Amino acid sequence: MLGPMGDDVAVLSLECGKANAMTFELLDTLERMLDGFERGPATAAVFTGYDNYFSGGLALTQIIDFGVVELRGYIEQFSRVLTRMLACEKPIVAAVNGHAIAGGCVLALVCDWRIATDDPAMRIGLSETTLGVGLPAIAIEALRIAVPPASILPIAFEGKLFNPRDALALGLVHDVAPAASLLARATAKAETLAALPAAAIAQIKRALRAPVLDTLARTADLETTRWLDTWFHPDAQSRLRAAVAKLGGRAPTQSQSGAPAANEPARRPVTSPLPRLKAHTQRDP
């Protein structure tokens, strides 16, 4: 359990099944968390996961057999929720408490400040290219504004997963902290940001984010189509299904499952209960 309720810093802890994989339900929960934070009195937030997981990224075992329409609906929801998090006018500090893989790394990148647990076994990165899949527009734009240009190649092209110290050297995270003090370090940073004039912070964030949000508005549809092309490429399908098999999923071959027609009606599978949402705020003593 986290601390008591207060007015300055909201601590948002997400727990949604194995590895915080991004199911439809988890994305719905993220949106509700943002609703509560934006409408509430807190002027900054800490966002974190549970146990050894920040987020394992896209819910591969749920989406592996999706057709074009279903998968477009899924990735559009992913992009919309994370774009909204990127656009939030209140500062958000990510306490990256465990693995942040692929979409989980994007979730960290849309936060304003990232502090990772100083655990050599923890990994963070965009592993999509190792599965033959490209990056959706929200991942590209979040990466573009979050890390130095020289770090783009190993992170985005090579699809490497980094330990916290290597991520710090690349600028993928801003700081590292022992697991026992991670939340306290992140909360202290959020309190520093919360103490600044909120109107000024909001104006600066709007101005800094405006070019990115304009680009996303112009390119998201086209880039989603291009991203879908990479997902359904035969090489990517082979790699993705092998990855699902390692995760313990069914992962039938394409010939076994068949690819639904492009005009197949989208359905929202519900394969797990709604995630538990914990939203707390840190009160000043």
N, C-alpha and C positions, 0 to 999 in steps of 0.2 A: 504494500500500500504506500501511496505517496502522501505528501503533506496536506495540511488543512487548506480551506478555501481562503482566498484573499482578493486584493484588488489590482496588484501590480503585474505579476507574472503568472500566466497559465501554464501548467505542466500537463501536456497532452500525451498520454501513454496508450499506444495501440497494441492490442493483443487479439490476433485473429487466426487461430489454428497454427498449423505447422509453418514456421518460418515467416509468418506474416505475408504469405503469398498473396498477390493482388487479385483477389476474386472480385466479382461485381459487388458483393456485400462489403468487402473491405473498402472499395472505392466510394460506395455510398456512405460508409462511416467516416471516411476522411472528409467528405463534403459536409457532413453534419458537424464534425469537429471544427471545421473552418467557420461554419455558420455561428456556432456558439462562441468561438473566440472573437470573431469580428463584431458580433453584437454585444459582447460582454464588456465589463469594465477594464479587464486586463489590457495593458498597453504593449506587452511583449509576451512571447511564449517560448517554451522549451518543448520540442517534439522528440519522442523517443519510442523505442519498441519494447520488447520483453525478452527476458533471459539472454540468450546469445544471438538474438535476431533483431535487427532493425527492420529489414524486409528482404526477402529472397527474390523479389521481383515478380514478373508476370506469373500468373497461376498456370504453368504449363500443363499440368495434369488435367486442368479443367478445360483449357481452350484448344488442346492439341487437335481435336476433331472438328473444330469450328469451320464452317464454310466462309466464303468471302463476306457475306452480309453480316453474319454473326461476329466475325473477327473485326470487321470495320466498326461495328457498334461498340465492341469492347475497347479497342484502342482509342476510339474517339472519346469514350468516357474517361479512360486513363489520362488522355491528353487534356481534356477539359478540367478535370479535378486538379491535376498538377499545375496547369497554367493558372488556375485560380489561386493556388498556393503561392506560386511565383509572384502573382500580382497583388497579394495581400499587402495592405499599406502599413500593417503593424509588423515589426521585426520578429522573425522566428529563428531560434537557435536549435540546430539539430544536435542532440546528444546521441551519437551513433554508437549504440551500445553493443552492437554485434554485426554480423554479416549484412552488407548492403550491396546486393548483387543486381546488376542490370537495372531493371525498373526501380529496385530499391536504392540504387546509387542515384538515379534521377530524383527520387524522393528527397534524398539528402541535398542534391545540388540546387533544388528550388528553395531551400532555406538560405537565410542570409549569412549564417555563421555555422560552421560545422566543427564539432569537437568529437573525436573518435576515442573509443576505449583503447588504452595502450596494451593491447593483447596481441602478441605475435601471430596467433592463430586466426585472428579476425581478418576478413577480406572485404575489400570494397572495390568496385570497378564496373565498367560496362563490357560485359562478356559477349555481347550480341554477335560480333563478327566471327567468333569461334563456333557459333551455331549457324553461320551462313546468313544471318539476318542483319538488316540495316538498323538505323536509329530513327525513330519518329521525330517530327519537328521539335516537339517539346524537349526531347533529350538533346538534340543538336544545339538549340538556342540556350538552354540552361547551361550546358557545358561551355558554350562560347563565352558567356559572361562570367563564369565561375572560376575558370582555371587559366593559367598563362598559356599563350599560343603554343609555346614549345612543348607543352604537356599534352596537346591534343592528339598527337600521333600515337604514343603508347596507350593512352586511355581509350580513344575512339577507334583507331584503325586496328591496333594489335589486340584489343580486347583483353588486356591483361587484368588480373585481379591483384590488388596490392595490399600488403600489410600496412598497419597504421603509420609506421615511420616512413615508408616509401610514399604513401599517399600524402603525408605532410610535406615531403620534399617536392612533390609534384604540384602542390597547391590544391589537391583534391579535398583536403581538410585543412582547417586553419590551426588546429591544436590537437594534442592528445592528452589524455588524463588516465590515471589508474581507474580501473572499474569501480573501486570503492568510492572514488571522489568525482566520477564523471558527472553525475546529475548535479552535484553541488557546484562544480565548475561551470556547467552550462547555465545553471540558474543564476550564478553570479554575473555571467556575461549578459543574460537576459535582463537582470535587474539594472545593470549599467545602461542598457539601451532603453529600458522602461523609464529611467529617470530623465531622459532627454525630452525636450518639448515634442509632444506627439504630432502636432500639426506640421512642424518642420520636417520630422522624419517621414511623414506621409508624403509631403510634397517632393522630397528628395527621391523617395522610392518610386513614386509615380514617374518622375522625370527620367530616372535611370532605366526603368523597366519599359518605358513607352516604345523605344525602337524595337525591342524584342517582341512586345505584344503586337505591334503593328506587323512585324514580319510573320508571326504566327498566324495572325488573322488572314494574311495574304496567301501564305504558302501551305497551311496545315492540310487542306483538302488534297492538293496535289502530292504533297510529301507522304500523306497517308496511303494514297494509291501506290506510290513507288515503294513504300515500306511493305505493303501487302504483296507486291510482286516478289520481293526478296523472301518473304515468309513462305510463299507457295512454290518457290523454286525447288526443283527435285532435290538438289544437294542440301538445301536448308531443311526440307522435310525429313530427309534421312538423318541429319544431325539432331534435329529437334526430337524425333521419335526415339532415337538412341538415348538422349538426355532424359526423356520421360521414363524410359525403361529403367534407367539407373535410379530414378526417384521412386520407383515402385509403382508407376502408373501402368496402364494397359498398353498404350502406344501401339495400336494395330498398324499395319502397313497401309499405305494409301489405297492399294487395291482392295484391301479388306474393308476399309471404312468408307471409301468413296468420297469425292469432293462434292459437297452440295452445290447445286446450281446457284448462279450469281443472284437470281431473284428469289432465292429461298427466304421465307419470312424469318426474321431474327427471333430467337427466344432467349430468355434469360434463365440459364440453368441455376437451380438452387440446390447445391449439393452439400451444403454445410450450414449449421445454424449461424445466425447473425453474430458477428464478432462482439466481444465485450469491449465496451468503451469506458475508459477511465479519463476523466478530465478534472484536474485539480489546479488550484492556483496557490502560489507561495505567498503567504502573508508576512508582511514586515513585523518584526518583533515589537 
